[in-house]
Amino acid sequence: MMVKAKICGNQTRKDLKIAAGADAVGFIVATPESDRNLQPETAARLGKEIPPFTSTVLVTTKKSPQTLQKLTVKVKPDYLQLHSELSPERIAKIAELIPEFTGLLALLSVKGDREELNKKARELANLPIDAVLLDSKVDGRAGGTGWVHDWEVSRDIRDALHPFPVILAGGLNPGNVGEAIRKVRPYGVDVATGVEENGKRSERKVERFLQEVNKCEV
């Protein structure tokens, strides 16, 4: 199976042009702590420019099921990516409220005891979600850190959930994504910081990243 690739943190039409060839593109919305944050209206407008067979992903740290319902109705993404760690009960409520056309991705920060992480991962996989996203957690912040976590732990989680889809994020870049895929064997990979130069999206890095991903099968 070919590994899916998501380019996250898109802010402009130029970013989308650079990301052409990715399986999914992400827009960070209602997350003011992120340098890549967009207003919902901007994300909705950019999302309309995505070509067929490319998925759009709304990424947010918002936690309120009602707020997330409003955001998904406004932006109309293919997927909602929860980038806060939430209780199973809250995730189930979010899944109940968001539109039927919107899939759901849940975050698991790869930090702490392996057995506890595997337990959390199995709990998530039993919820009405489409994939678990594994990301690094640094100084209480999950995602967008540019830091790599322990891929051996990620592989344990992937094996515990297989064949449930697991998406790998956290410090990936063109130089290490091939090794990461070989070690973890994820359904997909997610990148933002690793394809930037001086805070801007790098066409060269995105092209190399996608080339490395396309070399891999799991």
Residue, then its C-alpha position, 0 to 999 in steps of 0.5 A: m500500500m502506498v503511504k498517504a501524505k498530508i501537507c499541513g499549515n497552508q495559508t495561501r494559494k501559492d502554498l496550495k500550488i506547492a502542495a500539489g501532489a499531496d493526498a491531503v492539505g491541512f488548514i489550521v483554523a481557530t488556533p491563535e497560538s499557531d503562526r499558521n492560523l487562518q480565519p474560517e472564511t479564509a480556509a473555506r475559500l482556499g478549500k474550494e480551490i483544491p482539485p478532485f481526489t485531494s482531501t482537505v483537513l481542518v486542524t484546530t485545538k478547539k475543544s467544544p463540540q458545539t464550536l467544532q460543529k460550527l467550524t466544520v459547517k462553515v469550512k466544509p472540510d473532508y476531515l476534522q483533525l482534533h489537535s487537542e487530546l480530548s476525553p473519549e466522551r467528548i470525541a464521541k460527542i464531536a463525532e455525533l455533531i459534525p456533518e456526516f460528510t466530515g471524517l474525524l482524526a484524533l490526536l495521541s501525543v507520543k510521550g509517556d509509558r508505552e503500555e498507557l499509550n497503547k491503551k489510549a490508542r485502543e480507546l481512540a480506535n474504538l471511537p467513531i473516528d477515521a484515524v489516530l494521529l501520532d505527534s510529538k509533545v514538547d513543553g505541553r505543546a502537541g504539533g508544529t514543534g518540529w521535534v521527532h518522537d520515539w518511532e519505536v513507540s509509534r511502531d508499537i502503537r501502529d502494531a497494536l491498532h493495525p489495520f486501523p489507520v495511524i498517521l505519523a507526524g512530528g519532526l518529519n522532513p525530506g531527510n528522515v521521512g523515508e526512515a520514519i515510514r520504514k520503522v513505523r509503517p504508518y497509513g500516512v504522514d503529516v508535515a508542516t515545519g519540515v517543509e519550510e525555510n525561514g517560516k515559509r513553505s519551500e517548494r523544493k522541500v515539499e517536492r523532495f518530501l513527496q518523492e521520498v514518501n512515494k518511494c515507500e510502501v507498507 
